[in-house]
Amino acid sequence: MTVMTFLGEKQIYLKEKVFSKTAYLQNGTPMRTVLLTSNSLRHKYISQCLASGTDLQLIITEEKSATIENTEELNETDARFIKNHFKSRSASEEKFFGNMGFPEDILQIKLQYKEVNTELTLELLKENDPDIIVLFGTSIIKDFILKAFPNKVINLHLGLSPYYKGSATNLFPLLYGQPQCLGATIHLAEKKVDSGKILHQLRPNLSKDDNLHDAGNKVIKRAGTQLPEILKLYFRGKIIPIKQKTSGKIYRNSDLTTDKLRNIYDNIEKGEFSKYLMDKEQIDKKYPIISNLKR
């Protein structure tokens, strides 16, 4: 069942018992989850991972800002470069995630950009009463929602905190010659961006021939396989979240200029991954991460 919901609507008609708190747990876990995300293939992939590994009750999707791919203010050369960048990203996502959709049997609420931080969202979350709320790819969730669900809101951050926080945090490490900082961080969400206590972190299994987008999608692919297991361990009290020791730096999409993006491509072309992989073990030791899985 899919419901299209925008701000200003006062009522949602739910003729099916999609919010039933006594739903039979066919996958054998009592952990009820809700996902707040966006609508690209990567987001659909994570939704499928949660649906297969947890009792996913609700998906709330928020459109991305149209400005991310806007090239109107760029010259012809830069505009072509940016368009090719996003075209390559889409092709890589299709290679990794296929023609994937959201789970058809789970309620989906669709919101426009910046509509996620509303009383409507809060009402839906309270009505659903999840054990865990997962964030992946939405606008920064505001404090009034976080406070309503203490220690229940968990963010899947594409980047290794505290080294890289904010946006494009699996791109900036490649600008600064730090492929060891590619990865994902699963952490408790709090008011400060990507600063909450950490449950688990992971790095991708890179190869020297990976391109920019394949490296990023390897992170997402691995994160999707590990996320449900980490959530279960946390829910059962088997993981104690660890406070981040340093503040790190927060990056924004606006910081990633066209020239910087070109430099990232150039660095990879010049063998950035090959150099890293030759001494990976020693390089990784200088940037420790928190792992709660043996594999």
C-alpha positions as CSV (number, residue, x, y, z in Angstrom):
1,M,0.0,0.0,0.0
2,T,1.4,3.4,-1.0
3,V,0.1,6.7,0.3
4,M,1.1,10.0,-1.3
5,T,1.3,12.6,1.5
6,F,2.2,16.3,1.3
7,L,2.1,19.1,3.8
8,G,-1.3,20.6,4.3
9,E,-3.1,17.2,4.3
10,K,-4.9,16.7,7.5
11,Q,-5.8,13.0,7.1
12,I,-4.4,9.8,5.9
13,Y,-6.8,7.0,5.1
14,L,-5.5,3.6,6.3
15,K,-8.1,0.9,5.4
16,E,-5.6,-1.8,6.1
17,K,-4.1,-2.5,9.5
18,V,-0.7,-1.2,8.5
19,F,-0.1,0.2,12.0
20,S,-1.1,-3.0,13.9
21,K,1.0,-3.3,17.0
22,T,0.2,-7.1,17.2
23,A,1.4,-8.0,13.7
24,Y,2.7,-11.5,13.3
25,L,6.5,-11.5,13.2
26,Q,7.2,-13.8,10.3
27,N,10.9,-13.1,10.2
28,G,11.3,-14.2,13.8
29,T,12.4,-10.9,15.3
30,P,10.3,-8.6,17.6
31,M,12.2,-5.6,16.5
32,R,9.8,-3.1,14.8
33,T,11.5,-0.5,12.6
34,V,10.6,2.6,10.6
35,L,12.8,4.0,7.8
36,L,13.2,7.7,7.0
37,T,15.0,7.9,3.7
38,S,14.9,9.3,0.1
39,N,14.0,7.6,-3.2
40,S,17.1,6.6,-5.2
41,L,18.1,3.0,-5.8
42,R,20.5,3.1,-2.8
43,H,17.6,4.1,-0.5
44,K,15.4,1.3,-2.0
45,Y,18.2,-1.2,-1.4
46,I,18.5,-0.3,2.3
47,S,14.7,-0.5,2.6
48,Q,14.8,-4.0,1.2
49,C,17.6,-5.0,3.7
50,L,15.5,-3.7,6.6
51,A,12.4,-5.4,5.3
52,S,14.2,-8.8,5.1
53,G,16.1,-8.4,8.4
54,T,13.7,-6.6,10.7
55,D,10.0,-6.1,11.1
56,L,9.8,-3.0,8.9
57,Q,6.5,-1.2,9.5
58,L,6.7,2.1,7.6
59,I,8.9,3.9,5.1
60,I,8.8,7.7,4.9
61,T,10.6,9.1,1.8
62,E,11.7,12.6,1.3
63,E,12.6,14.1,-2.1
64,K,16.2,15.3,-2.6
65,S,16.9,18.9,-3.3
66,A,16.8,19.7,-7.0
67,T,19.8,22.0,-6.6
68,I,22.2,19.1,-6.2
69,E,22.1,18.3,-9.9
70,N,21.3,21.8,-11.2
71,T,23.8,23.0,-13.8
72,E,22.2,26.2,-14.9
73,E,24.8,28.5,-13.4
74,L,27.8,26.5,-14.8
75,N,29.6,27.0,-18.1
76,E,29.1,24.5,-20.8
77,T,32.2,22.4,-20.0
78,D,31.4,22.2,-16.3
79,A,27.7,21.5,-16.9
80,R,28.7,18.5,-19.2
81,F,31.1,17.2,-16.5
82,I,28.5,17.3,-13.8
83,K,25.8,15.7,-15.9
84,N,28.2,12.9,-16.8
85,H,29.1,12.5,-13.1
86,F,25.5,11.9,-12.1
87,K,24.9,9.7,-15.2
88,S,27.8,7.5,-14.1
89,R,26.5,7.4,-10.6
90,S,23.1,6.2,-11.8
91,A,24.8,3.5,-14.0
92,S,26.8,2.3,-11.0
93,E,23.8,2.1,-8.8
94,E,21.9,0.1,-11.4
95,K,24.9,-2.3,-11.6
96,F,25.0,-2.8,-7.8
97,F,21.3,-2.7,-6.9
98,G,19.5,-3.6,-10.2
99,N,16.0,-2.4,-10.9
100,M,15.1,-2.4,-7.2
101,G,11.9,-0.9,-5.7
102,F,10.6,-0.3,-2.2
103,P,9.0,-3.3,-0.5
104,E,5.5,-3.4,-2.0
105,D,3.8,-4.7,1.2
106,I,5.0,-1.9,3.4
107,L,3.3,1.5,3.8
108,Q,5.2,4.3,2.1
109,I,4.6,8.0,2.9
110,K,6.1,10.3,0.2
111,L,7.2,13.8,1.2
112,Q,8.6,16.7,-0.7
113,Y,12.1,18.1,0.1
114,K,12.3,19.5,3.6
115,E,8.9,18.2,4.6
116,V,10.2,15.5,6.9
117,N,10.6,17.7,10.0
118,T,6.9,18.2,10.6
119,E,4.2,17.3,13.1
120,L,2.9,14.9,10.5
121,T,6.1,12.9,10.7
122,L,6.0,12.9,14.4
123,E,2.4,11.8,14.5
124,L,3.1,8.9,12.1
125,L,6.1,7.8,14.2
126,K,4.1,7.9,17.4
127,E,1.2,6.0,15.9
128,N,3.5,3.3,14.6
129,D,5.5,3.1,17.9
130,P,8.7,1.5,16.5
131,D,11.5,0.0,18.5
132,I,14.0,1.7,16.2
133,I,13.8,4.5,13.7
134,V,16.5,4.3,10.9
135,L,17.6,7.4,9.1
136,F,19.3,7.2,5.7
137,G,19.5,10.1,3.3
138,T,16.9,12.6,4.6
139,S,17.3,16.2,5.6
140,I,18.8,16.6,9.1
141,I,16.2,15.4,11.6
142,K,15.3,18.1,14.1
143,D,15.4,17.9,17.8
144,F,11.7,17.7,18.5
145,I,11.5,14.4,16.7
146,L,14.8,13.0,18.2
147,K,13.6,13.9,21.8
148,A,10.4,12.0,21.2
149,F,12.3,8.8,20.7
150,P,15.4,8.9,23.0
151,N,18.1,6.3,22.0
152,K,15.8,4.9,19.3
153,V,16.8,7.0,16.3
154,I,19.8,5.5,14.4
155,N,21.5,7.1,11.5
156,L,23.3,5.3,8.7
157,H,26.0,7.8,7.8
158,L,27.9,7.3,4.6
159,G,31.3,8.3,5.9
160,L,33.6,7.5,8.8
161,S,32.8,9.7,11.8
162,P,34.5,11.6,13.4
163,Y,37.0,11.9,10.5
164,Y,34.4,13.0,8.0
165,K,30.9,14.3,8.9
166,G,28.1,15.9,7.0
167,S,27.6,15.4,3.2
168,A,29.7,13.9,0.4
169,T,31.8,12.2,3.0
170,N,32.8,9.4,0.8
171,L,34.0,11.9,-1.8
172,F,36.1,14.3,0.3
173,P,38.4,11.6,1.6
174,L,39.4,10.9,-2.0
175,L,40.1,14.6,-2.6
176,Y,42.6,14.6,0.3
177,G,44.2,11.3,-0.4
178,Q,42.5,9.3,2.4
179,P,40.7,6.3,0.9
180,Q,41.1,4.7,4.3
181,C,38.3,7.1,5.4
182,L,35.8,5.6,3.0
183,G,33.0,3.7,4.8
184,A,29.8,3.9,6.8
185,T,29.0,4.8,10.4
186,I,25.9,3.5,12.2
187,H,25.3,5.8,15.2
188,L,22.7,7.2,17.5
189,A,21.2,10.4,16.0
190,E,21.5,13.6,17.9
191,K,21.2,17.3,17.3
192,K,24.8,17.8,16.2
193,V,25.4,16.4,12.7
194,D,26.9,12.8,12.7
195,S,28.1,13.2,16.3
196,G,26.1,10.6,18.1
197,K,27.5,7.6,19.9
198,I,28.7,4.9,17.5
199,L,27.3,1.4,17.2
200,H,29.3,0.1,14.3
201,Q,31.6,1.2,11.4
202,L,32.7,-0.5,8.3
203,R,35.0,-0.1,5.3
204,P,34.4,-1.3,1.8
205,N,36.4,-4.1,0.1
206,L,38.1,-2.0,-2.5
207,S,40.0,-3.1,-5.5
208,K,42.5,-1.1,-7.5
209,D,40.2,-0.9,-10.5
210,D,37.2,0.6,-8.7
211,N,35.9,3.9,-10.0
212,L,34.5,6.6,-7.8
213,H,30.9,5.4,-7.8
214,D,31.7,1.7,-7.5
215,A,33.7,2.4,-4.3
216,G,30.8,4.3,-2.8
217,N,28.3,1.6,-3.7
218,K,30.5,-1.0,-2.2
219,V,30.1,0.9,1.1
220,I,26.3,0.9,0.7
221,K,26.1,-2.7,-0.3
222,R,28.1,-3.8,2.7
223,A,26.2,-1.4,5.1
224,G,22.9,-2.9,3.9
225,T,24.0,-6.5,4.8
226,Q,25.3,-5.5,8.2
227,L,22.7,-2.9,9.3
228,P,19.9,-5.3,10.4
229,E,22.4,-7.4,12.4
230,I,23.8,-4.3,14.2
231,L,20.3,-3.1,15.0
232,K,19.3,-6.4,16.5
233,L,22.5,-6.5,18.6
234,Y,21.8,-3.0,19.9
235,F,18.1,-3.7,20.5
236,R,19.0,-6.8,22.6
237,G,21.6,-4.8,24.6
238,K,24.6,-6.5,23.1
239,I,26.1,-3.3,21.8
240,I,27.1,-0.4,24.1
241,P,27.3,2.8,21.9
242,I,30.6,4.5,22.1
243,K,31.0,8.2,22.3
244,Q,33.0,9.9,19.5
245,K,36.3,11.1,21.0
246,T,37.0,14.0,18.6
247,S,34.9,16.7,17.0
248,G,36.1,16.2,13.4
249,K,35.0,18.4,10.5
250,I,31.6,18.8,8.9
251,Y,31.5,19.0,5.1
252,R,28.6,20.3,3.0
253,N,27.6,19.6,-0.6
254,S,28.3,23.3,-1.4
255,D,31.9,22.7,-0.4
256,L,32.3,20.2,-3.3
257,T,33.1,22.5,-6.2
258,T,33.3,21.3,-9.8
259,D,37.1,21.7,-9.6
260,K,37.3,19.6,-6.5
261,L,35.2,16.9,-8.0
262,R,37.6,16.8,-11.0
263,N,40.5,16.5,-8.7
264,I,38.8,13.4,-7.1
265,Y,38.5,11.8,-10.5
266,D,42.1,12.6,-11.3
267,N,43.4,11.2,-8.0
268,I,41.6,7.9,-8.7
269,E,42.9,7.8,-12.2
270,K,46.5,8.3,-10.9
271,G,46.2,5.2,-8.7
272,E,44.9,6.4,-5.4
273,F,43.3,3.0,-4.6
274,S,46.3,1.0,-5.7
275,K,48.7,3.0,-3.4
276,Y,46.3,2.6,-0.5
277,L,45.8,-1.2,-1.0
278,M,49.6,-1.8,-1.1
279,D,49.8,-0.8,2.6
280,K,46.2,-1.0,3.7
281,E,46.6,-2.7,7.0
282,Q,49.2,-0.1,8.3
283,I,47.3,2.9,6.9
284,D,44.0,1.7,8.5
285,K,45.6,1.4,11.9
286,K,46.2,5.2,11.9
287,Y,42.4,5.7,11.5
288,P,40.8,3.2,13.8
289,I,37.1,2.4,13.5
290,I,34.6,0.8,15.8
291,S,33.4,-2.6,14.7
292,N,31.0,-4.9,16.4
293,L,31.0,-7.7,13.8
294,K,33.7,-10.3,13.3
295,R,33.4,-10.3,9.5
